[in-house]
């Protein structure tokens, strides 16, 4: 049983090495260059900051400044959303509504495969574990309990 255990675990180790080298992800394909600081975005940002400066100059209290700050934050976030959409389009037409940023990541299947091999190794280790031997000794007769002497 010990030989089977060693052979099985050696096979699992060889499989883990094969998984590591043979299932390595391929290099990502180069994508077209995208410049997020193009003139379009620069002009949008300049217009937003200009509106902010004009609106901020007319405020007299903190609540009015908070409103103006909220407007400029909303406008700048909208510009960032446009940049992200254009970036996804430039990477391969992923700017549709169903695209997510996770589609840009390279997928690596080695981790689940190696975890499966860990489970197989633990199972094999448990299946081939030596069984505990129960000692069978002859039962010893119990000593009679001495009776107490009367007082």
Phi, psi and omega in degrees: 000325180296323179294317178298323179296314181294319179295316180297317180290327175295321177296320179296319179296315178298321178295322179295319178296318179297318178299317183298316185272324185276336181258016179297138181293149178285160179293140179293149179287142179294145181248163179292152182282134180235128181255102182289354179255034181294170183299328181298312182286325178298318179291323177295317180293318178299318179295321180294315180294323178297315177298321180297313180299318180294315181290323182292330180292335182267003182273145178242353184218166181297319178299323178293322178295324178297319179296315180296318178297323177296320179297313183292324178297317179297316181295318180292324176294325176296318178297319178297323178295320176298318179298317180296320178297316179294324178296316178296322176297320182290334182280349177148034177073030182266013184281008179284176186289339183271353184279146174230162180293337181292342178288346179276343183282150177277133182273133180239109182271005183290324184299310178296325180293319179291324176295323175297320178294327175296316179297318179297318181295318179295318178296316180296321179297320179288322181292322184266009179294141178295143181279148178284133179267135180265127179284133177248100177254148178297142181292134178269137178293142180284145178287137178293143180281123180291139179280148180285143178283142179293143182267000000 
